[in-house]
Amino acid sequence: MKIHNFSAGPCILPQEVLNEAAESIKNFNQLGLSLIEISHRSKDFVNVMEEARSLVKELLNLPDRFDVLFLQGGASLGFYTAAINLLPEGGRASYIDSGTWANKAVKEAKLLGQIDVIGSSKADNYKAIPAFDIPHEDSAYLHYTSNNTIFGTQFQGTPEVEVPLVADMSSDIFSRTFDPEPFHLIYAGAQKNMGPAGTVMYAFDRTQIGKTNRTIPSYLDLAVHASKDSMFNTPPVFSVYVTMLTLKWMKSLGGIGVIQERNEAKSKLIYEEIDRNSLFEGHAELSSRSHMNATFQLIDETHATRFDALCKEAGISGLKGHRSVGGYRASMYNALPIESVQVLVDVMKHLEQKQ
């Protein structure tokens, strides 16, 4: 039976990527050695790292002033890394609190300077992207989390402000086009939409690094990593390799514009059913709904046992909502085919017809 993977992360990956990645574990590049037992300094892996970095620049249409790194620690370390590299000693920055991970970013940044939370939807259990004030003119940057997996909300565009932007795009990176010009830093954990857990991508404006007047530990200094071509320490070779394969797959489809169209079709299909079906209701406000993570609940929880059983029979996996919200969460990352969304919609229709 085909399994329809709606897991919020680690994410679904293309089958062709999984096949090639599996082969690399047994015999990489016909070396007679596994990918995970060769030197990260070998030409074979250096080529992987360089191709992955190059594909990020190409797919995101990054200006020449950007460098790309693949590091470790996930976005959880990225919260602090972003601030220590861009927030000047004694300076201030603006943050939008739109979800659990955005709130964690605020907490880490407060260790380094004055943080102005200019908008928050926490009081409403993060049901919407909050309205926000104009950042203070002395703000080094505005930080936001572009998509909130737990609550199923997403910024519908790039915030238009007069200060530079920093974004955690962990759960919607490479899912839609955007203009990178206003950004000083974009970071994203791989496991939500571009690869397996183990690496985090940083794309940053090299001209804006090294201006904080801080002493930065070497591993947290983006300039140090850039000077070593993302090989300052042993990188997570398997995660970088599979991410590179996924980036190649995205390019083969026609790039981010094509992927965005596919994602919009999937989210349209599921949200239309949530709104039509008398047994379900959505969590997020309509204007803030995520194309990546659709959160919804049964209006009457007595139907849960039957719905869960129907989902299992249909091969639907990973649909359970986060404990902060409850209900269900359909994560529709790039590699999830629209056919899987249709299977879920059919189950929802079937449940309604039988009640």
SULZI-V573611 format. One record per pair of residues at least 24 apart in sequence whose ideal C-beta (glycine too) atoms are under 8 Angstrom apart, sorted by sequence separation. I is the first residue (numbers start at 0). GAP is how many residues later the second one is. D is the distance in Angstrom with one decimal. If there is no record, write none. Layout:
# SULZI-V573611
I&GAP&D  I&GAP&D
This chain:
# SULZI-V573611
88&24&7.7  91&24&6.3  93&24&4.9  95&24&7.5  96&24&7.3  117&24&7.7  125&24&7.5  126&24&6.8  128&24&5.5  138&24&4.7  139&24&7.4  140&24&6.5  141&24&7.0  142&24&7.2  143&24&7.7  146&24&4.5  157&24&6.5  183&24&4.8  266&24&4.2  269&24&4.9  278&24&6.0  296&24&7.6  315&24&8.0  78&25&6.0  82&25&6.5  86&25&5.3  87&25&7.5  96&25&5.9  125&25&4.2  127&25&6.2  128&25&7.3  136&25&7.5  140&25&4.7  142&25&7.5  144&25&7.9  145&25&7.8  146&25&3.8  265&25&7.6  266&25&7.9  318&25&7.5  74&26&6.7  78&26&4.2  82&26&4.1  86&26&4.7  99&26&7.4  124&26&7.2  126&26&7.2  128&26&5.6  134&26&5.5  136&26&7.8  145&26&5.4  294&26&6.1  81&27&7.6  98&27&4.9  125&27&6.5  128&27&7.5  131&27&7.4  133&27&7.0  134&27&7.3  263&27&6.2  266&27&6.5  315&27&6.6  75&28&7.0  78&28&7.7  79&28&4.3  82&28&7.7  83&28&5.9  97&28&6.4  133&28&7.8  134&28&4.9  172&28&7.2  262&28&4.9  314&28&7.4  315&28&5.9  78&29&3.8  79&29&7.5  82&29&4.8  262&29&7.3  296&29&6.5  297&29&6.9  313&29&5.5  78&30&6.7  82&30&7.2  169&30&7.9  294&30&5.7  296&30&3.3  297&30&8.0  313&30&7.7  79&31&7.1  97&31&5.4  295&31&5.9  296&31&6.9  315&31&6.8  79&32&7.6  97&32&6.1  120&32&7.9  294&32&6.6  295&32&5.5  313&32&7.6  95&33&8.0  96&33&7.2  294&33&7.2  295&33&7.9  310&33&7.5  313&33&5.2  95&34&6.6  108&34&7.0  294&34&5.0  295&34&7.6  293&35&7.0  95&36&5.2  198&36&7.2  292&36&5.7  293&36&4.5  310&36&5.8  198&37&4.8  292&37&7.2  309&37&4.9  104&38&6.1  197&38&4.0  292&38&5.0  293&38&6.9  291&39&6.4  292&39&7.4  104&40&6.7  197&40&6.8  198&40&4.1  291&40&6.2  306&40&7.4  309&40&6.4  93&41&3.8  197&41&3.3  198&41&5.5  290&41&7.2  291&41&6.3  306&41&7.9  309&41&6.1  93&42&6.5  101&42&6.9  195&42&7.0  196&42&6.8  200&42&7.5  282&42&5.7  101&43&4.0  140&43&5.8  148&43&6.9  195&43&5.2  91&44&6.3  100&44&5.4  140&44&7.7  163&44&7.3  194&44&5.8  198&44&6.4  282&44&6.7  306&44&5.3  93&45&4.5  194&45&7.9  305&45&6.5  91&46&5.8  92&46&5.4  95&46&7.2  97&46&6.8  98&46&6.0  101&46&7.0  195&46&5.2  90&47&7.4  91&47&5.8  92&47&4.9  93&47&7.3  94&47&7.4  95&47&7.2  97&47&5.8  100&47&7.0  194&47&4.8  195&47&7.7  91&48&6.9  92&48&5.4  93&48&4.6  94&48&4.8  95&48&4.4  99&48&7.3  100&48&7.8  194&48&3.3  302&48&6.5  305&48&7.7  90&49&5.2  92&49&7.4  93&49&7.1  94&49&7.4  95&49&7.6  98&49&3.2  100&49&7.8  189&49&5.9  193&49&5.4  92&50&6.4  97&50&5.6  98&50&7.9  99&50&5.2  98&51&6.0  99&51&7.8  194&51&5.3  87&52&6.0  98&52&5.4  193&52&5.3  302&52&6.8  86&53&5.3  189&53&5.1  193&53&6.9  85&54&5.8  86&54&7.7  98&54&6.7  85&55&5.7  97&55&6.4  97&57&7.6  269&60&5.7  81&61&6.8  269&62&7.1  95&63&7.4  104&63&6.3  266&65&6.3  101&66&7.4  265&66&4.6  100&67&6.5  279&68&6.5  93&69&6.9  100&69&7.4  262&69&6.7  268&69&6.6  278&69&7.4  265&70&6.9  262&71&6.9  269&71&5.5  276&71&5.4  261&72&7.6  265&72&5.1  268&72&5.1  272&72&4.5  276&72&7.1  278&72&6.1  92&73&8.0  173&73&7.6  264&73&5.9  268&73&6.7  278&73&5.2  269&74&6.8  273&74&7.9  277&74&6.1  258&75&5.5  265&75&4.8  269&75&6.4  272&75&5.4  276&75&5.3  173&76&5.9  261&76&7.0  268&76&6.1  272&76&7.1  278&76&6.6  176&79&5.1  85&80&6.4  175&80&6.7  176&80&5.7  174&81&7.7  173&82&6.1  175&83&7.6  176&83&5.9  81&84&5.4  174&84&6.4  175&84&4.3  249&84&6.8  173&85&6.8  174&85&6.7  81&86&7.9  248&86&7.9  175&87&6.8  174&88&5.4  78&89&7.4  245&89&7.6  77&90&6.5  74&93&5.3  74&95&4.7  73&96&7.9  85&98&6.0  85&99&6.3  192&99&7.2  84&100&7.3  191&100&8.0  81&103&5.6  81&105&6.3  80&106&7.5  77&109&4.3  77&111&7.5  74&112&6.3  74&113&6.9  59&114&7.5  65&114&7.1  74&114&4.6  58&115&6.2  73&115&4.5  175&115&7.2  60&116&8.0  174&116&6.7  62&117&6.5  73&117&7.8  174&117&6.1  61&118&5.3  62&118&6.8  171&118&7.5  60&119&6.6  84&119&7.5  171&119&7.3  59&120&6.0  171&120&5.0  80&121&7.6  90&121&7.7  170&121&5.6  77&122&5.7  85&122&6.7  170&122&7.0  73&123&7.6  76&123&7.3  85&123&7.7  87&123&6.8  88&123&6.0  77&124&7.3  84&124&5.8  87&124&4.8  88&124&4.6  74&125&6.1  86&125&6.4  87&125&6.1  88&125&5.3  59&126&7.8  71&126&7.0  73&126&5.3  85&126&6.9  87&126&7.7  71&127&6.4  72&127&6.3  84&127&6.8  70&128&6.8  71&128&6.9  83&128&7.2  69&129&4.8  70&129&5.6  69&130&7.4  83&130&6.4  151&130&7.7  69&131&5.8  70&131&6.3  84&131&6.9  151&131&5.7  152&131&4.8  155&131&7.2  68&132&7.2  69&132&7.9  83&132&5.6  150&132&6.6  151&132&4.5  152&132&7.7  155&132&7.4  67&133&6.8  68&133&4.5  150&133&6.3  67&134&7.0  68&134&8.0  153&134&6.7  67&135&5.1  68&135&7.8  84&135&7.4  152&135&4.3  153&135&7.0  66&136&7.4  83&136&5.5  84&136&7.0  152&136&7.1  153&136&3.8  65&137&5.3  66&137&6.0  84&137&5.1  151&137&6.7  152&137&5.7  153&137&6.4  65&138&6.5  84&138&7.9  151&138&4.8  153&138&6.7  65&139&6.0  66&139&4.9  80&139&5.3  8&140&6.9  64&140&5.1  65&140&7.1  79&140&7.1  192&140&4.8  193&140&7.8  7&141&5.1  61&141&5.9  64&141&6.1  80&141&7.2  148&141&7.8  151&141&4.6  191&141&6.9  192&141&5.8  7&142&8.0  62&142&7.9  64&142&5.4  147&142&7.0  151&142&5.8  59&143&6.7  146&143&5.5  148&143&7.1  149&143&8.0  151&143&3.2  148&144&4.9  150&144&6.3  55&145&6.3  146&145&5.4  147&145&7.7  149&145&8.0  56&146&7.7  146&146&7.1  55&147&6.2  68&153&6.7  70&154&6.3  66&155&7.7  68&156&5.0  126&156&6.5  127&156&6.7  68&157&6.5  126&157&5.8  127&157&4.1  126&158&5.4  128&158&7.7  174&158&7.5  66&159&4.6  70&159&7.2  127&159&6.9  128&159&4.5  174&159&6.0  69&160&5.4  127&160&4.2  173&160&6.5  68&161&4.5  126&161&7.4  8&162&7.2  67&162&7.5  7&163&7.9  71&163&7.6  70&164&7.6  71&164&5.8  69&165&6.1  69&166&7.6  69&169&7.8  69&170&4.9  150&171&8.0  149&172&4.4  69&173&7.1  148&173&7.7  150&173&7.4  151&173&7.7  149&174&5.5  150&174&6.0  149&175&6.3  52&177&6.5  151&177&6.5  49&179&7.5  149&179&7.9  8&180&8.0  10&180&6.1  48&180&7.2  148&180&7.7  9&181&4.4  10&181&5.5  48&181&5.9  8&182&5.0  10&182&5.8  12&182&7.3  48&182&6.7  148&182&7.0  8&183&4.6  10&183&7.9  12&183&7.3  7&184&7.6  45&185&7.5  9&186&5.9  48&186&6.8  9&187&5.1  8&188&7.8  51&188&5.7  58&188&6.3  47&189&7.7  51&189&7.9  54&189&6.7  40&190&7.3  39&191&6.6  48&191&6.1  51&191&5.9  55&191&6.7  58&191&6.0  44&192&5.9  47&192&6.4  51&192&3.8  54&192&3.9  58&192&6.4  47&193&5.3  50&193&5.5  54&193&6.6  57&193&7.2  39&194&5.3  39&195&5.8  51&195&6.3  54&195&8.0  44&196&7.8  47&196&5.5  54&196&6.5  58&196&6.3  59&196&7.4  39&197&5.6  50&197&7.8  58&197&5.7  37&199&7.9  124&199&7.5  124&200&7.4  35&201&6.2  34&202&6.3  35&202&5.5  34&203&6.3  34&206&5.8  24&213&7.8  20&217&7.6  23&217&6.4  20&220&6.9  20&221&4.8  20&224&6.2  99&224&6.7  16&225&6.4  19&225&5.6  16&228&4.5  12&229&7.1  16&229&5.4  13&232&6.7  16&232&5.6  12&233&6.3  15&233&6.7  13&235&5.0  7&285&6.3  3&310&7.2  5&310&6.6  6&310&6.7  7&310&6.9  3&311&5.5  5&311&6.6  6&311&3.2  2&312&4.9  3&312&4.9  4&312&5.4  5&312&4.5  1&313&5.5  3&313&6.5  4&313&5.7  5&313&5.0  0&314&4.8  2&314&5.2  7&314&7.4  16&318&7.8  10&320&7.2  7&321&5.9  11&321&5.8  13&321&4.7  8&322&7.3  10&322&4.6  12&322&5.4  5&323&7.4  7&323&4.4  11&323&4.7  5&324&4.8  6&324&6.1  10&324&7.2  11&324&5.2  5&325&5.2  5&326&7.3  5&330&7.2  4&331&6.9  3&332&7.8  5&334&7.4  4&335&7.4  3&336&3.8  5&338&7.3  3&339&5.4  3&340&6.9
